[in-house]
Amino acid sequence: MPPLPRLEPGSVWLVGAGPGDPGLLTLHAYNALQQADVIVHDALIAQEVLDLAGPNAVFEFAGKRGGHRSCSQAEITQRLIHLAREGKRIVRLKGGDPFVFGRGGEEALALAEAGIPLRVVPGVTSGLAALTAAGIPATTRNTNAAITFATGHFADDGPGDTDWRSIAKAGHPLILYMAVQTLGSIADALIEGGLAPDMPVAVISNATTPRQHILDTRLDRAHDDAIAACIEAPAIVAIGENVRLREKLARHMDVSAFGATLEQA
Ligand code: SAH
């Protein structure tokens, strides 16, 4: 093990837990779980990841489950600040990377404003892990020199509508988070913006877990096919020429290492 930092009492580490498979945790994330007094976590954290906590860690659940109301962002940050002021060593565990579409940025800003000592541990984001696990290179020199990450879901007070037509015009492959429900209207707008209706699409659910499922489809049918296949959340939608490469790669790939089971929302 390389030398790893000490989690000091009264501080919060905002830690990325990766997409599901505990093998995709970082050593920093493992080090954090081992030292925490309190682990405040979301729904999409695999039980096998939580099992890596030290013996005295207390878990607090801060996500949405079984249709119950999730804690508001303000409630979560207030709780973190309260625990820090009590002198606890706190890990705020978020799925994937804490700063990618998971409101980790908002939490970090609130903690910084409150003067709480903070460290942020990057994680493997599900968008990239899902593509890779499905045999879709995010970039190759023959397909694309850029890629776009986007969310299909906005907070009520969020930044408003994404300009999907302009995104289509740019022509880069897309990695969409939280987009299964809105896929129909996103696909329509992308086609209006100039993407080919037969552009290959892969919908990858429960990536890097034993329930990983991949739906291969095309842009104009993606929404209907996803409904027919009863795609489970969480899922990543990949759209672009690079998705075609999966055909060549996937059958040669060993996915037997994906041993985790996601705790379902
Ligand atoms: N910070 C997270 C994303 C949080 S938003 C990250 O970096 O991965 C939650 C969305 O992430 C889900 O709706 C889904 O689109 C995606 N997601 C998270 N885990 C996933 C998984 N194992 N497989 C597929 N998609 C996943």
Residues whose N, C-alpha, C, O or C-beta is under 5 A from the ligand:
A	BS01	SAH	P19 G20 G95 G96 D97 P98 V100 F101 G102 V124 T125 S126 G127 A130 L176 Y177 M178 I204 S205 N206 A207 P234 A235 I236
